[in-house]
Amino acid sequence: MKEHDPVAELRRLGQSVWLDQIDRAMIRSGALHRLRDAGVTGVTANPTIFAKALEASDVYADEVSKRLREGRPSESVVWDLLIEDVQAAADIFRLVYERERGDDGFVSIEVSPEIAYDTERTVAAAHDLNRRVDRPNVMVKVPATPAGLPAIEGLIGDGLNINITLIFSVERYVKVVEAYFAGLERRLESGSDIRRIRSVASFFVSRIDSKVDEQLWQKIEQAESPAQRNELEGMLGRAAIANSKLAYEMFGQLHSGPRWERLKEAGAAVQRPLWASTSTKNPRYLDTMYVEELIGPDTVDTMPLPTFEAFRDHGRVAPTLQANGKEARRYLDELAAVRIYLAEITQQLEDEGVEAFAKSFHESVERLGKVRVGR
């Protein structure tokens, strides 16, 4: 092992690294085993990457052709393949799950994004996925839409491990934590144990900057003076990290006080913030920026493979997450002063996120035919 291991250093500072990618080629080649041995302690199934893998990888071709010849519906085949991948990945990370006594080693699978605005169907789908995967270290991903919040409370109350996804605003994050607490309280009231339940709150990062920077550049082009232009240029690439730092402040506030202490005494685990969408979309920015600026205890960073490799190669590690909180709040006030409103942007991102994941699922179904014909 090389002398400087940024991934191991993250672990020492209390942050887990999960991979935002899963496909059968990685599993069969041993790549996922090697990533686990390199410090990755969990995986999230990404519908966009899975859709691409179906078309690009040979490893699915035989299974797809066989099942389609049997007359299986395309959508059913997609779920079968994804569930099998999640089961295999969960078996690989079972070692981590047991070593960490149930605190890590999870593999996440998402309910269909098409039902993100239907509470009852989300609950039913989550239970179905949990039953079909049938692994203790699976987390079911549920979007943090208004309809998703009561589903989250109910599923936690039922004892499932839940990864709440598509969180963009601090305000919505607060409601997610409250849903987690309410679910734990409901379970305690029923006389059930809460000690084995785990949950993460997936707070999306880089997409915030993509939207904010777009609006800033429009204002830069219309700047009336060099001074105004310089001021606006100095605001580029800072919104996502500021937003995430305020969410982490709220994490600390919510996981304290009488309500949390009662849950903690009953054996509750903290709901860890998970930084999602941590790849750098803008080539002007450092490729490890969103990892390096959000390092702190009781968190997870889920990285696409290129981001993980970049961070492992040249990442810098320091406890950055709790630094400059006042500056982050001041920056967001400055955004509002130039009439860029984060609440509008985060709602737009939530809507687009649900739509994009639904599109990826449809693409997975459509690509089954290409897998069959092209092989």
C-alpha positions as semicolon CSV with decimal commas, in nm:
position;residue;x (nm);y (nm);z (nm)
1;M;0,000;0,000;0,000
2;K;0,128;0,344;-0,085
3;E;0,245;0,568;0,196
4;H;-0,026;0,831;0,142
5;D;-0,373;0,675;0,131
6;P;-0,639;0,949;0,114
7;V;-0,924;0,698;0,135
8;A;-0,790;0,552;0,461
9;E;-0,745;0,904;0,595
10;L;-1,111;0,981;0,524
11;R;-1,206;0,677;0,727
12;R;-0,997;0,798;1,020
13;L;-1,185;1,128;1,008
14;G;-1,518;0,947;1,027
15;Q;-1,626;0,953;0,663
16;S;-1,718;0,644;0,462
17;V;-1,660;0,615;0,087
18;W;-1,930;0,450;-0,123
19;L;-1,923;0,393;-0,496
20;D;-2,198;0,547;-0,708
21;Q;-2,186;0,264;-0,960
22;I;-2,269;-0,101;-0,993
23;D;-2,267;-0,333;-1,292
24;R;-2,215;-0,701;-1,358
25;A;-1,879;-0,657;-1,529
26;M;-1,732;-0,500;-1,214
27;I;-1,870;-0,785;-1,006
28;R;-1,753;-1,070;-1,230
29;S;-1,408;-0,926;-1,299
30;G;-1,329;-0,886;-0,931
31;A;-1,308;-0,506;-0,966
32;L;-1,569;-0,452;-0,695
33;H;-1,377;-0,680;-0,457
34;R;-1,062;-0,477;-0,524
35;L;-1,243;-0,149;-0,464
36;R;-1,373;-0,284;-0,133
37;D;-1,018;-0,377;-0,038
38;A;-0,908;-0,026;-0,139
39;G;-1,141;0,129;0,115
40;V;-1,484;0,149;-0,050
41;T;-1,742;0,042;0,210
42;G;-2,070;0,058;0,018
43;V;-2,237;0,094;-0,321
44;T;-2,540;0,277;-0,457
45;A;-2,719;0,155;-0,769
46;N;-2,733;0,441;-1,018
47;P;-3,013;0,405;-1,277
48;T;-2,829;0,616;-1,534
49;I;-2,511;0,411;-1,515
50;F;-2,708;0,086;-1,513
51;A;-2,887;0,190;-1,833
52;K;-2,553;0,252;-2,004
53;A;-2,409;-0,075;-1,876
54;L;-2,697;-0,272;-2,024
55;E;-2,613;-0,147;-2,370
56;A;-2,234;-0,134;-2,346
57;S;-2,148;-0,452;-2,157
58;D;-2,148;-0,805;-2,299
59;V;-2,211;-0,961;-1,960
60;Y;-2,589;-0,905;-1,970
61;A;-2,646;-1,028;-2,327
62;D;-2,706;-1,398;-2,266
63;E;-2,936;-1,344;-1,968
64;V;-3,135;-1,077;-2,150
65;S;-3,183;-1,291;-2,462
66;K;-3,279;-1,598;-2,259
67;R;-3,542;-1,414;-2,055
68;L;-3,691;-1,229;-2,348
69;R;-3,720;-1,556;-2,542
70;E;-3,913;-1,692;-2,245
71;G;-4,162;-1,411;-2,298
72;R;-4,070;-1,209;-1,993
73;P;-4,174;-0,840;-2,008
74;S;-3,880;-0,605;-2,062
75;E;-3,948;-0,407;-1,744
76;S;-3,950;-0,726;-1,538
77;V;-3,618;-0,831;-1,689
78;V;-3,460;-0,496;-1,599
79;W;-3,564;-0,536;-1,235
80;D;-3,441;-0,896;-1,227
81;L;-3,097;-0,797;-1,356
82;L;-3,065;-0,500;-1,122
83;I;-3,174;-0,703;-0,819
84;E;-2,923;-0,977;-0,905
85;D;-2,644;-0,719;-0,927
86;V;-2,746;-0,568;-0,593
87;Q;-2,754;-0,912;-0,431
88;A;-2,405;-0,993;-0,561
89;A;-2,270;-0,657;-0,445
90;A;-2,434;-0,699;-0,104
91;D;-2,262;-1,036;-0,068
92;I;-1,927;-0,872;-0,148
93;F;-1,983;-0,599;0,113
94;R;-2,127;-0,834;0,375
95;L;-1,773;-0,857;0,512
96;V;-1,774;-0,481;0,578
97;Y;-2,127;-0,495;0,722
98;E;-2,027;-0,759;0,974
99;R;-1,692;-0,597;1,058
100;E;-1,865;-0,264;1,125
101;R;-2,148;-0,431;1,319
102;G;-2,417;-0,310;1,084
103;D;-2,297;0,050;1,060
104;D;-2,157;0,025;0,706
105;G;-2,126;-0,210;0,409
106;F;-2,462;-0,123;0,250
107;V;-2,578;-0,155;-0,109
108;S;-2,867;0,067;-0,219
109;I;-3,140;-0,002;-0,473
110;E;-3,396;0,258;-0,576
111;V;-3,773;0,228;-0,601
112;S;-3,908;0,316;-0,943
113;P;-3,882;0,694;-0,993
114;E;-4,217;0,680;-1,172
115;I;-4,393;0,649;-0,835
116;A;-4,200;0,927;-0,658
117;Y;-4,522;1,124;-0,604
118;D;-4,730;0,831;-0,475
119;T;-4,682;0,745;-0,107
120;E;-4,866;0,413;-0,096
121;R;-4,702;0,275;-0,410
122;T;-4,360;0,383;-0,283
123;V;-4,412;0,196;0,044
124;A;-4,530;-0,117;-0,137
125;A;-4,242;-0,104;-0,388
126;A;-3,982;-0,056;-0,113
127;H;-4,111;-0,359;0,077
128;D;-4,111;-0,562;-0,245
129;L;-3,751;-0,469;-0,327
130;N;-3,638;-0,536;0,029
131;R;-3,802;-0,878;0,019
132;R;-3,665;-0,969;-0,325
133;V;-3,306;-0,862;-0,254
134;D;-3,322;-1,039;0,083
135;R;-2,992;-0,916;0,227
136;P;-2,944;-0,754;0,572
137;N;-2,712;-0,491;0,421
138;V;-2,949;-0,356;0,157
139;M;-3,084;-0,001;0,170
140;V;-3,387;0,093;-0,035
141;K;-3,361;0,437;-0,194
142;V;-3,668;0,659;-0,163
143;P;-3,683;1,011;-0,313
144;A;-3,735;1,297;-0,067
145;T;-4,041;1,428;-0,248
146;P;-4,341;1,550;-0,045
147;A;-4,503;1,211;-0,109
148;G;-4,178;1,037;-0,017
149;L;-4,160;1,183;0,333
150;P;-4,454;0,991;0,484
151;A;-4,331;0,682;0,298
152;I;-3,992;0,721;0,466
153;E;-4,152;0,751;0,809
154;G;-4,362;0,441;0,748
155;L;-4,075;0,234;0,610
156;I;-3,843;0,322;0,898
157;G;-4,129;0,234;1,132
158;D;-4,149;-0,101;0,956
159;G;-3,779;-0,162;1,024
160;L;-3,629;-0,114;0,675
161;N;-3,293;0,049;0,605
162;I;-3,363;0,354;0,390
163;N;-3,142;0,576;0,174
164;I;-3,333;0,899;0,120
165;T;-3,227;1,043;-0,213
166;L;-3,265;1,358;-0,424
167;I;-3,227;1,605;-0,135
168;F;-3,118;1,947;-0,258
169;S;-3,231;2,200;0,003
170;V;-3,160;2,237;0,374
171;E;-3,532;2,285;0,435
172;R;-3,617;1,950;0,277
173;Y;-3,327;1,786;0,460
174;V;-3,478;1,892;0,794
175;K;-3,805;1,721;0,697
176;V;-3,613;1,407;0,601
177;V;-3,448;1,385;0,943
178;E;-3,783;1,446;1,110
179;A;-3,935;1,161;0,906
180;Y;-3,652;0,934;1,022
181;F;-3,704;1,028;1,386
182;A;-4,082;0,987;1,357
183;G;-4,037;0,642;1,202
184;L;-3,808;0,535;1,486
185;E;-4,055;0,668;1,742
186;R;-4,339;0,483;1,573
187;R;-4,139;0,161;1,587
188;L;-4,058;0,209;1,954
189;E;-4,424;0,270;2,034
190;S;-4,507;-0,063;1,873
191;G;-4,260;-0,234;2,107
192;S;-4,009;-0,314;1,831
193;D;-3,631;-0,283;1,834
194;I;-3,464;0,006;1,652
195;R;-3,101;-0,086;1,710
196;R;-3,038;-0,244;1,369
197;I;-3,205;0,024;1,155
198;R;-2,973;0,240;0,948
199;S;-3,048;0,533;0,719
200;V;-2,857;0,789;0,515
201;A;-2,979;1,121;0,376
202;S;-2,839;1,173;0,026
203;F;-2,774;1,544;-0,020
204;F;-2,687;1,631;-0,380
205;V;-2,393;1,861;-0,437
206;S;-2,247;1,948;-0,778
207;R;-2,576;2,001;-0,957
208;I;-2,634;2,306;-0,735
209;D;-2,326;2,474;-0,879
210;S;-2,427;2,388;-1,234
211;K;-2,754;2,579;-1,191
212;V;-2,617;2,869;-0,985
213;D;-2,315;2,920;-1,211
214;E;-2,542;2,933;-1,514
215;Q;-2,733;3,223;-1,361
216;L;-2,415;3,393;-1,241
217;W;-2,265;3,385;-1,591
218;Q;-2,576;3,552;-1,728
219;K;-2,530;3,830;-1,474
220;I;-2,155;3,851;-1,544
221;E;-2,226;3,910;-1,912
222;Q;-2,461;4,194;-1,816
223;A;-2,227;4,348;-1,555
224;E;-2,214;4,726;-1,565
225;S;-1,858;4,762;-1,434
226;P;-1,536;4,561;-1,395
227;A;-1,584;4,569;-1,018
228;Q;-1,930;4,417;-1,044
229;R;-1,800;4,157;-1,288
230;N;-1,516;4,061;-1,052
231;E;-1,757;4,033;-0,760
232;L;-1,987;3,800;-0,953
233;E;-1,698;3,591;-1,083
234;G;-1,583;3,544;-0,724
235;M;-1,916;3,380;-0,647
236;L;-1,877;3,101;-0,904
237;G;-1,840;2,742;-0,786
238;R;-1,923;2,809;-0,421
239;A;-2,296;2,751;-0,382
240;A;-2,294;2,371;-0,360
241;I;-2,036;2,351;-0,084
242;A;-2,199;2,635;0,114
243;N;-2,538;2,464;0,088
244;S;-2,391;2,132;0,202
245;K;-2,211;2,288;0,498
246;L;-2,534;2,443;0,622
247;A;-2,703;2,103;0,591
248;Y;-2,427;1,951;0,802
249;E;-2,473;2,222;1,064
250;M;-2,839;2,126;1,075
251;F;-2,741;1,760;1,108
252;G;-2,554;1,847;1,426
253;Q;-2,841;2,052;1,565
254;L;-3,104;1,787;1,492
255;H;-2,896;1,503;1,635
256;S;-2,890;1,669;1,976
257;G;-3,147;1,769;2,235
258;P;-3,412;1,569;2,424
259;R;-3,586;1,409;2,124
260;W;-3,267;1,264;1,982
261;E;-3,132;1,166;2,323
262;R;-3,441;0,953;2,388
263;L;-3,392;0,775;2,056
264;K;-3,020;0,736;2,116
265;E;-3,082;0,577;2,457
266;A;-3,309;0,326;2,283
267;G;-3,024;0,234;2,048
268;A;-3,089;0,458;1,747
269;A;-2,807;0,523;1,500
270;V;-2,754;0,870;1,357
271;Q;-2,889;0,923;1,008
272;R;-2,565;1,004;0,828
273;P;-2,561;1,275;0,560
274;L;-2,444;1,126;0,232
275;W;-2,285;1,358;-0,024
276;A;-2,414;1,257;-0,366
277;S;-2,330;1,393;-0,711
278;T;-1,971;1,466;-0,606
279;S;-1,815;1,448;-0,951
280;T;-1,698;1,785;-1,083
281;K;-1,916;1,883;-1,379
282;N;-1,718;2,196;-1,468
283;P;-1,363;2,133;-1,603
284;R;-1,260;2,471;-1,460
285;Y;-1,279;2,322;-1,112
286;L;-1,050;2,072;-0,942
287;D;-1,168;1,716;-1,005
288;T;-1,167;1,636;-0,631
289;M;-1,317;1,966;-0,513
290;Y;-1,647;1,831;-0,385
291;V;-1,477;1,554;-0,194
292;E;-1,206;1,766;-0,034
293;E;-1,441;2,039;0,086
294;L;-1,695;1,809;0,254
295;I;-1,489;1,591;0,488
296;G;-1,623;1,536;0,837
297;P;-1,741;1,276;1,089
298;D;-2,062;1,074;1,060
299;T;-2,087;1,126;0,684
300;V;-2,069;0,925;0,363
301;D;-1,929;1,039;0,028
302;T;-2,060;0,843;-0,267
303;M;-1,832;0,886;-0,567
304;P;-1,845;0,783;-0,931
305;L;-1,547;0,563;-1,017
306;P;-1,344;0,840;-1,194
307;T;-1,383;1,069;-0,893
308;F;-1,279;0,790;-0,657
309;E;-0,970;0,716;-0,864
310;A;-0,879;1,085;-0,884
311;F;-0,917;1,129;-0,510
312;R;-0,719;0,816;-0,435
313;D;-0,444;0,947;-0,661
314;H;-0,411;1,310;-0,551
315;G;-0,680;1,392;-0,297
316;R;-0,602;1,620;-0,004
317;V;-0,755;1,530;0,331
318;A;-0,846;1,771;0,610
319;P;-1,154;1,814;0,833
320;T;-1,311;2,078;0,610
321;L;-1,682;2,025;0,663
322;Q;-1,710;2,211;0,990
323;A;-1,495;2,505;0,876
324;N;-1,623;2,842;0,753
325;G;-1,988;2,795;0,845
326;K;-2,045;3,169;0,885
327;E;-1,885;3,232;0,548
328;A;-2,119;2,977;0,387
329;R;-2,425;3,150;0,531
330;R;-2,295;3,492;0,423
331;Y;-2,234;3,363;0,071
332;L;-2,592;3,238;0,035
333;D;-2,715;3,580;0,152
334;E;-2,500;3,734;-0,121
335;L;-2,666;3,508;-0,378
336;A;-3,006;3,631;-0,271
337;A;-2,879;3,991;-0,291
338;V;-2,805;3,942;-0,662
339;R;-3,147;3,779;-0,705
340;I;-3,039;3,417;-0,731
341;Y;-3,279;3,222;-0,512
342;L;-3,162;2,883;-0,396
343;A;-3,513;2,766;-0,302
344;E;-3,627;2,798;-0,664
345;I;-3,314;2,622;-0,791
346;T;-3,340;2,330;-0,547
347;Q;-3,708;2,271;-0,635
348;Q;-3,617;2,271;-1,003
349;L;-3,338;2,022;-0,936
350;E;-3,573;1,791;-0,747
351;D;-3,820;1,791;-1,035
352;E;-3,544;1,733;-1,289
353;G;-3,386;1,460;-1,075
354;V;-3,705;1,255;-1,060
355;E;-3,760;1,305;-1,433
356;A;-3,400;1,210;-1,519
357;F;-3,407;0,890;-1,313
358;A;-3,741;0,792;-1,469
359;K;-3,591;0,853;-1,814
360;S;-3,292;0,633;-1,727
361;F;-3,523;0,351;-1,621
362;H;-3,713;0,375;-1,951
363;E;-3,381;0,372;-2,136
364;S;-3,287;0,051;-1,954
365;V;-3,605;-0,112;-2,080
366;E;-3,550;0,017;-2,434
367;R;-3,190;-0,100;-2,443
368;L;-3,284;-0,460;-2,375
369;G;-3,369;-0,496;-2,742
370;K;-3,032;-0,354;-2,841
371;V;-2,857;-0,599;-2,611
372;R;-3,039;-0,889;-2,773
373;V;-3,001;-0,777;-3,134
374;G;-2,649;-0,644;-3,104
375;R;-2,489;-0,954;-2,962
